[in-house]
Amino acid sequence: MGFLGELWRFMAARKKFWLLPILLVLVLFGGLVVLSKGSAVAPFIYTVF
């Protein structure tokens, strides 16, 4: 959790809150790829990319 706190303090100090949606989308896509690996949904997920 130290990394997340440091990232939040960086964004607050530099007023770079526009990075938050980008990071959230990247984390969601990464989680989607990890969770769908080896499942029946995998072929449909890879067509998105």
N, C-alpha and C positions, 0 to 999 in steps of 0.2 A: 504494500500500500504506500510505501515511501515514494515510489515512482509516480503514482497517480497524484499524490499531494504536491510533489515537486512540479509536475506538469501543470496542475491547476494554478499554483502560485506563479509560474511562468506566464500562463495565459492572462492571469489577472494583472500582473505587473506590466506586461507589454500590450495589454488591451487587444489580444489576439483571440477573442472568443469565437471568431469565425472558424477556427481550427477544430472546435468541438464537434460540429456535425460531420466533418470529414473523417475524423478519427472514429466516431461512432459507426459510420457506414463501413469503414474498413474493418472494424472489429466484428460487425454483424456478418459481413461477407466471409470473413475468415472463419467464424463460427459455423456458418452455413456449410462451407466446404468441408470442414472437419467432421461435422455431424452427419453429413450426407455421404461421406466416403464409405463405400462398401454397402450401400443400401440400394433399394429399388428406385429411389428418387435421383440417384447420382446422374444418370444420363440426361435428365431434364435440367438439372442444376448446371451442368457443364455447358449446355447450349446457351445459357445466359451470358457466359463469359466468351 
